[in-house]
């Protein structure tokens, strides 16, 4: 299922990587709902119709702006359970945290708590009128009555099948107990529908401190996870102050640690100091500068970014002019730097909403790897994330697992302001590719003057690993000129072609607030998504 990829309106727009989710958000806007309410409806539907990328068992982060200069973040990152320590894994012979199975289901799911925090803000500050249950209604319908299996969902299922079919509960729910699924087949999730109905009637608090929490914990224990009731009771989503950097006279806004928002800001802040605009947006020179900035930003991220409740992360210092100037001096326009460590594959959804008042949400939610841990929790139908496998077992590492600690997150939704006025709402899935795709979108719109459609369609690059492939090459979509490939190779990059429209380049989305007071939105042609206007 796909939908239109561009929309414009003066009364609000929605973009997401699945057309049904975009429609859920649009319906709320058309009925007078605000951006938070529309984003919640979009988010809940995504958790049903795109299960390979997100679920009720995952995490999320939001940026929320009121249209007149106020912007805040909500962190929905779940911490490691009290039973999970480095010693726990090392004593069982693990050298790293498993990526699949019950011992990968080691962190609390934070997304429902984030939805609750956003909903309370909508009701108390923005005058939201929709009930909690109404905003989940489309999600219940799609879980109960089914929806056509998307091409992207089917392709990822085929790619991941050998890793996941040995997990009995996963096989029963997502592989129809061994039956061959096909694109367009109606996929029904009756257990998840019952869980969503319980969440509707009991409210979000029940997910952590109520009857639903008891079902979830029992289900986790049943499949072998050691998360306990206390882990859930102790969790709350957090409102956080965003972090910022300047770009072309405007302000980039992103989420603080434990997200990699710092890296996304740093890449663009470094590019703000580079001379690439004399080239075009398909040139080797432009890509070289972007890739070299990415390497430097990732080195900083990997050294410093962790849960700030457990270690100091000197964000202000790392985004200072002096530090950025010292980094950009390391970029050699004629020679590539060594590659950073291999990236992790991840699956995520980004979605964005702006309402008729100019209030906006830039949001992202994820279960980390495709289909997360592969663990379906008891009879709840909830697929649990494996975000905790991002932790290290090395106690010398800043991201070492500790009970109650949040793992480093690839998730980072973004915004861009000019003169205190919101101008862009943007983001993407793609793990390590998120900061790179964000940089491509921002530079192509602001520096090269591309339309939103041109910017999101243009061929992309990715430094790092793609799904299932161990290489850390510089991937180029096969729409770049052969000369660009050769020029990058001559600079020392290890270059590789990928498909012309490659899923691993991210499912991005952008909303722009125009000078005339209207809104434009685009969805990625690489996704099953849609952009719709009121």
C-alpha angles and dihedrals in degrees: 000000000000134000142191115313101209133049137169129190143148092221104055143298139219130200128181138150094257124056094217091055092049089052090052091055093044092053090057092049091050090053091055099267123149128241094268093051091048091047091051092052090047092048095050093050091048089054088061106035099040102042094153088066108031144359145165084278094064143078134252148183131209137193112205123193127183097209096247102073105288116118130166138168132232117209114207099176116141119219130231115274120257091250094057119092134145089253091055091060097037092052088057092053099258119145091190136011111278115255096213138034134035097315088057089058091077105127132069115251109248105185100088090051089051091051089051093051091049092047092052090051091049092052099042102036109018097039095242115189104189119100120236090245094051092055090056095046098097090048090053091049094051092047093047102038098027136229135233112279106247123232091243092050091049094047093051090046090054092047094049100037098099091053096047111030092084089066101089099208092048091050092051095050105032103026098039087240093299102327118136111252123204137195112277094024112136108253116202127190108189095169092052089047090057090048092050090050089053089049089050094053101037099037132230094295089068090065089067108019109019146057092300090054089054091053092048095049091047089050092049091051090047092059095041106264116138097213109128140199092262091057089057096043091054095053126101130158114245133225106223138187110250122234122235144198133182124251127176090338094310134096125256113207127199143148124283125235138329080053124072089240086119090063092049091053093044095053092055093040089054092047088052084066096047132089104230102120092086085070126060128257092259096050129116090231092059093046092046093056092046093049094047090050088050093054092052093046092049092051089055092044094051092049099047116015116102139116103314089212088069103036139014113260108195095215096159092052093046091052095043119120091240094054094043090049090053091051098047089053087067093063111102110200089207103043136047120231122233115282122261121238117293117284127236122244113242141177122214144148127227121194134173137198135186120183131207091271091056093252110146145195126198106189142175134182132178151167091212108231121039105291089359116238091346088237116134107200111239113280094336097091089225116143109214126223127240095211089132092070085076087074121097125230091211108102089206091063120092090227097053114142117260127167110267093017123125117228123238108274130216088200116107126152116197147204136188125212131194117197091345090306119119109243109163134026110188149149146136146209118246112103108230088011093063097085090043095052091044089055091049092051096046096045094045092051100038103029104030098031097232120163116248090256092051093045096052094042097047117108115270139206131219128199107207145025126337126208111307095349120114096204122110095201128141103262120208124191108241093250096079117099117264088240090062090054091051095044091052091048089051088055089058101264118139098229130196133180120233132181118305090248104025121187092214089066087073140258098258134182135190135191120193127195105216128219089246092061099258134114132238125193136184135190123206118265086217090065140064088243139119140207115216135179131208 
